[in-house]
Amino acid sequence: MAEKTPPKITLKAARVNAGLTAKEVGEIVGKNYQTILSYEKDSTEIPMGLARKLAEIYDYPIDFIFLGKTTEYKRFKAS
């Protein structure tokens, strides 16, 4: 049986699915929780190392985490 491809989700969705708060994630990666929340709204400028670390923490493949502005994700998802 072929492996099912995971859906593409936002950074916030990946965090919430992992059962973590922004504050907990901030403590794990050594960033302020507001920085985490900021990247969840607009991850166009997120350092790739941090994006990979978050994907690892969230146990979700980086290729299936939408990186960009959440408004663009909503528009992308609607089409």
OpenMM code with the backbone's topology and positions (N, CA, C; nanometers):
from openmm import Vec3, app, unit

residues = "MET ALA GLU LYS THR PRO PRO LYS ILE THR LEU LYS ALA ALA ARG VAL ASN ALA GLY LEU THR ALA LYS GLU VAL GLY GLU ILE VAL GLY LYS ASN TYR GLN THR ILE LEU SER TYR GLU LYS ASP SER THR GLU ILE PRO MET GLY LEU ALA ARG LYS LEU ALA GLU ILE TYR ASP TYR PRO ILE ASP PHE ILE PHE LEU GLY LYS THR THR GLU TYR LYS ARG PHE LYS ALA SER".split()
positions = [
    Vec3(0.0847, -0.1192, 0.0000),
    Vec3(0.0000, 0.0000, 0.0000),
    Vec3(0.0890, 0.1252, 0.0000),
    Vec3(0.0565, 0.2197, -0.0843),
    Vec3(0.1349, 0.3429, -0.0965),
    Vec3(0.1135, 0.4301, 0.0271),
    Vec3(0.2203, 0.5025, 0.0641),
    Vec3(0.2111, 0.5937, 0.1768),
    Vec3(0.1268, 0.7138, 0.1383),
    Vec3(0.0398, 0.7555, 0.2288),
    Vec3(-0.0472, 0.8695, 0.2028),
    Vec3(0.0318, 0.9993, 0.2177),
    Vec3(0.0167, 1.0880, 0.1212),
    Vec3(0.0825, 1.2179, 0.1258),
    Vec3(0.0112, 1.3052, 0.2281),
    Vec3(0.0866, 1.3656, 0.3212),
    Vec3(0.0211, 1.4520, 0.4196),
    Vec3(-0.0297, 1.5802, 0.3541),
    Vec3(-0.1340, 1.6393, 0.4109),
    Vec3(-0.1834, 1.7662, 0.3554),
    Vec3(-0.0858, 1.8786, 0.3853),
    Vec3(-0.0888, 1.9818, 0.3005),
    Vec3(-0.0052, 2.1004, 0.3236),
    Vec3(-0.0778, 2.1863, 0.4271),
    Vec3(-0.0069, 2.2202, 0.5346),
    Vec3(-0.0682, 2.2974, 0.6428),
    Vec3(0.0221, 2.4154, 0.6798),
    Vec3(-0.0328, 2.5075, 0.7573),
    Vec3(0.0432, 2.6247, 0.8008),
    Vec3(0.1307, 2.5891, 0.9212),
    Vec3(0.2263, 2.6762, 0.9511),
    Vec3(0.3101, 2.6573, 1.0698),
    Vec3(0.2247, 2.6516, 1.1964),
    Vec3(0.1240, 2.7375, 1.2048),
    Vec3(0.0382, 2.7382, 1.3233),
    Vec3(-0.0363, 2.6061, 1.3354),
    Vec3(-0.0909, 2.5562, 1.2259),
    Vec3(-0.1629, 2.4292, 1.2291),
    Vec3(-0.0702, 2.3157, 1.2717),
    Vec3(0.0525, 2.3171, 1.2228),
    Vec3(0.1489, 2.2136, 1.2595),
    Vec3(0.1785, 2.2191, 1.4099),
    Vec3(0.1942, 2.3422, 1.4619),
    Vec3(0.2190, 2.3582, 1.6061),
    Vec3(0.1005, 2.3108, 1.6889),
    Vec3(-0.0186, 2.3536, 1.6507),
    Vec3(-0.1393, 2.3156, 1.7241),
    Vec3(-0.1591, 2.1635, 1.7192),
    Vec3(-0.1374, 2.1043, 1.6024),
    Vec3(-0.1499, 1.9588, 1.5884),
    Vec3(-0.0501, 1.8856, 1.6770),
    Vec3(0.0655, 1.9482, 1.7014),
    Vec3(0.1673, 1.8878, 1.7871),
    Vec3(0.1352, 1.9076, 1.9357),
    Vec3(0.0303, 1.9859, 1.9632),
    Vec3(-0.0123, 2.0079, 2.1008),
    Vec3(0.0775, 2.1030, 2.1786),
    Vec3(0.1385, 2.1975, 2.1076),
    Vec3(0.2308, 2.2913, 2.1707),
    Vec3(0.1789, 2.4342, 2.1641),
    Vec3(0.2142, 2.5129, 2.2645),
    Vec3(0.1826, 2.6559, 2.2610),
    Vec3(0.3008, 2.7283, 2.1972),
    Vec3(0.2772, 2.8507, 2.1533),
    Vec3(0.3851, 2.9314, 2.0965),
    Vec3(0.4934, 2.9553, 2.2016),
    Vec3(0.4527, 2.9705, 2.3265),
    Vec3(0.5487, 2.9924, 2.4349),
    Vec3(0.6387, 2.8701, 2.4523),
    Vec3(0.5806, 2.7502, 2.4498),
    Vec3(0.6595, 2.6272, 2.4629),
    Vec3(0.7590, 2.6132, 2.3478),
    Vec3(0.7124, 2.6415, 2.2269),
    Vec3(0.7998, 2.6315, 2.1099),
    Vec3(0.9127, 2.7335, 2.1197),
    Vec3(0.8800, 2.8551, 2.1597),
    Vec3(0.9808, 2.9585, 2.1770),
    Vec3(1.0894, 2.9161, 2.2744),
    Vec3(1.0484, 2.8537, 2.3851),
    Vec3(1.1456, 2.8065, 2.4844),
    Vec3(1.2341, 2.6962, 2.4261),
    Vec3(1.1763, 2.6069, 2.3468),
    Vec3(1.2523, 2.4966, 2.2867),
    Vec3(1.3582, 2.5496, 2.1903),
    Vec3(1.3206, 2.6472, 2.1065),
    Vec3(1.4134, 2.6968, 2.0030),
    Vec3(1.4913, 2.8218, 2.0454),
    Vec3(1.4642, 2.8730, 2.1663),
    Vec3(1.5373, 2.9895, 2.2142),
    Vec3(1.4945, 3.1198, 2.1490),
    Vec3(1.3658, 3.1295, 2.1169),
    Vec3(1.3096, 3.2524, 2.0581),
    Vec3(1.1930, 3.2986, 2.1449),
    Vec3(1.1622, 3.4274, 2.1380),
    Vec3(1.0457, 3.4807, 2.2068),
    Vec3(0.9206, 3.4227, 2.1416),
    Vec3(0.8181, 3.3944, 2.2223),
    Vec3(0.6953, 3.3375, 2.1673),
    Vec3(0.6317, 3.4298, 2.0630),
    Vec3(0.6521, 3.5611, 2.0778),
    Vec3(0.5970, 3.6560, 1.9811),
    Vec3(0.6647, 3.6398, 1.8445),
    Vec3(0.7913, 3.5996, 1.8456),
    Vec3(0.8623, 3.5731, 1.7207),
    Vec3(0.7991, 3.4527, 1.6514),
    Vec3(0.7665, 3.3511, 1.7292),
    Vec3(0.7014, 3.2314, 1.6742),
    Vec3(0.5665, 3.2703, 1.6134),
    Vec3(0.4888, 3.3483, 1.6871),
    Vec3(0.3572, 3.3918, 1.6372),
    Vec3(0.3721, 3.4763, 1.5108),
    Vec3(0.4747, 3.5597, 1.5064),
    Vec3(0.5002, 3.6432, 1.3896),
    Vec3(0.5303, 3.5571, 1.2668),
    Vec3(0.6147, 3.4550, 1.2841),
    Vec3(0.6458, 3.3646, 1.1725),
    Vec3(0.5232, 3.2840, 1.1299),
    Vec3(0.4322, 3.2587, 1.2223),
    Vec3(0.3095, 3.1873, 1.1850),
    Vec3(0.2213, 3.2728, 1.0949),
    Vec3(0.2248, 3.4037, 1.1142),
    Vec3(0.1460, 3.4942, 1.0295),
    Vec3(0.2131, 3.5179, 0.8949),
    Vec3(0.3464, 3.5288, 0.8985),
    Vec3(0.4219, 3.5560, 0.7760),
    Vec3(0.5594, 3.4916, 0.7871),
    Vec3(0.5734, 3.3760, 0.7252),
    Vec3(0.7001, 3.3031, 0.7340),
    Vec3(0.7848, 3.3195, 0.6086),
    Vec3(0.7575, 3.4249, 0.5295),
    Vec3(0.8354, 3.4448, 0.4072),
    Vec3(0.9825, 3.4706, 0.4385),
    Vec3(1.0123, 3.5267, 0.5563),
    Vec3(1.1510, 3.5598, 0.5925),
    Vec3(1.2084, 3.4642, 0.6980),
    Vec3(1.1417, 3.3529, 0.7245),
    Vec3(1.1897, 3.2608, 0.8284),
    Vec3(1.3220, 3.1969, 0.7850),
    Vec3(1.4202, 3.1945, 0.8735),
    Vec3(1.5457, 3.1265, 0.8390),
    Vec3(1.5175, 2.9768, 0.8158),
    Vec3(1.5752, 2.9199, 0.7111),
    Vec3(1.5475, 2.7795, 0.6773),
    Vec3(1.5832, 2.6862, 0.7918),
    Vec3(1.6903, 2.7187, 0.8653),
    Vec3(1.7292, 2.6347, 0.9790),
    Vec3(1.6199, 2.6292, 1.0840),
    Vec3(1.5559, 2.7433, 1.1099),
    Vec3(1.4468, 2.7480, 1.2068),
    Vec3(1.3252, 2.6732, 1.1530),
    Vec3(1.2948, 2.6906, 1.0262),
    Vec3(1.1807, 2.6195, 0.9661),
    Vec3(1.1995, 2.4681, 0.9776),
    Vec3(1.3216, 2.4220, 0.9501),
    Vec3(1.3505, 2.2776, 0.9614),
    Vec3(1.3385, 2.2304, 1.1062),
    Vec3(1.3867, 2.3124, 1.1991),
    Vec3(1.3794, 2.2780, 1.3416),
    Vec3(1.2339, 2.2690, 1.3863),
    Vec3(1.1514, 2.3639, 1.3417),
    Vec3(1.0094, 2.3612, 1.3774),
    Vec3(0.9419, 2.2374, 1.3199),
    Vec3(0.9738, 2.2043, 1.1954),
    Vec3(0.9160, 2.0842, 1.1334),
    Vec3(0.9541, 1.9597, 1.2135),
    Vec3(1.0771, 1.9575, 1.2616),
    Vec3(1.1245, 1.8442, 1.3420),
    Vec3(1.0484, 1.8379, 1.4751),
    Vec3(1.0343, 1.9526, 1.5405),
    Vec3(0.9619, 1.9598, 1.6684),
    Vec3(0.8163, 1.9175, 1.6486),
    Vec3(0.7554, 1.9637, 1.5395),
    Vec3(0.6149, 1.9345, 1.5124),
    Vec3(0.5950, 1.7954, 1.4533),
    Vec3(0.7052, 1.7278, 1.4204),
    Vec3(0.7019, 1.5953, 1.3602),
    Vec3(0.6149, 1.5967, 1.2337),
    Vec3(0.6436, 1.6954, 1.1479),
    Vec3(0.5683, 1.7117, 1.0231),
    Vec3(0.6685, 1.7434, 0.9118),
    Vec3(0.6556, 1.6794, 0.7954),
    Vec3(0.7528, 1.7026, 0.6875),
    Vec3(0.7565, 1.8492, 0.6428),
    Vec3(0.8755, 1.9055, 0.6369),
    Vec3(0.8919, 2.0468, 0.5981),
    Vec3(0.8315, 2.0756, 0.4611),
    Vec3(0.8381, 1.9797, 0.3707),
    Vec3(0.7844, 2.0006, 0.2365),
    Vec3(0.6328, 2.0186, 0.2360),
    Vec3(0.5689, 1.9838, 0.3468),
    Vec3(0.4235, 1.9947, 0.3539),
    Vec3(0.3776, 2.1018, 0.4518),
    Vec3(0.4710, 2.1883, 0.4912),
    Vec3(0.4358, 2.3047, 0.5731),
    Vec3(0.4413, 2.4260, 0.4815),
    Vec3(0.3304, 2.4977, 0.4736),
    Vec3(0.3227, 2.6167, 0.3894),
    Vec3(0.4061, 2.7273, 0.4520),
    Vec3(0.5009, 2.7793, 0.3763),
    Vec3(0.5830, 2.8915, 0.4218),
    Vec3(0.5478, 3.0138, 0.3378),
    Vec3(0.5044, 3.1182, 0.4021),
    Vec3(0.4606, 3.2400, 0.3356),
    Vec3(0.3637, 3.3125, 0.4270),
    Vec3(0.2852, 3.4014, 0.3706),
    Vec3(0.1848, 3.4736, 0.4498),
    Vec3(0.0599, 3.3871, 0.4597),
    Vec3(-0.0028, 3.3835, 0.5770),
    Vec3(-0.1222, 3.3014, 0.5937),
    Vec3(-0.2337, 3.3475, 0.4994),
    Vec3(-0.2358, 3.4763, 0.4655),
    Vec3(-0.3386, 3.5231, 0.3715),
    Vec3(-0.3179, 3.4592, 0.2341),
    Vec3(-0.1911, 3.4397, 0.1955),
    Vec3(-0.1624, 3.3731, 0.0685),
    Vec3(-0.2028, 3.2266, 0.0752),
    Vec3(-0.1839, 3.1644, 0.1917),
    Vec3(-0.2218, 3.0240, 0.2088),
    Vec3(-0.3720, 3.0077, 0.1901),
    Vec3(-0.4489, 3.0975, 0.2490),
    Vec3(-0.5950, 3.0892, 0.2365),
    Vec3(-0.6371, 3.1038, 0.0909),
    Vec3(-0.5730, 3.1939, 0.0187),
    Vec3(-0.6039, 3.2138, -0.1215),
    Vec3(-0.5603, 3.0909, -0.2019),
    Vec3(-0.4414, 3.0372, -0.1698),
    Vec3(-0.3875, 2.9183, -0.2360),
    Vec3(-0.4800, 2.7990, -0.2134),
    Vec3(-0.5278, 2.7834, -0.0902),
    Vec3(-0.6123, 2.6713, -0.0537),
    Vec3(-0.7486, 2.6799, -0.1236),
    Vec3(-0.7979, 2.7996, -0.1440),
    Vec3(-0.9298, 2.8186, -0.2045),
    Vec3(-0.9315, 2.7815, -0.3536),
    Vec3(-0.8162, 2.7890, -0.4184),
    Vec3(-0.8129, 2.7615, -0.5630),
    Vec3(-0.7996, 2.6155, -0.5944),
] * unit.nanometer
topology = app.Topology()
chain = topology.addChain("A")
for resn in residues:
    res = topology.addResidue(resn, chain)
    for name in ("N", "CA", "C"):
        topology.addAtom(name, app.Element.getBySymbol(name[0]), res)
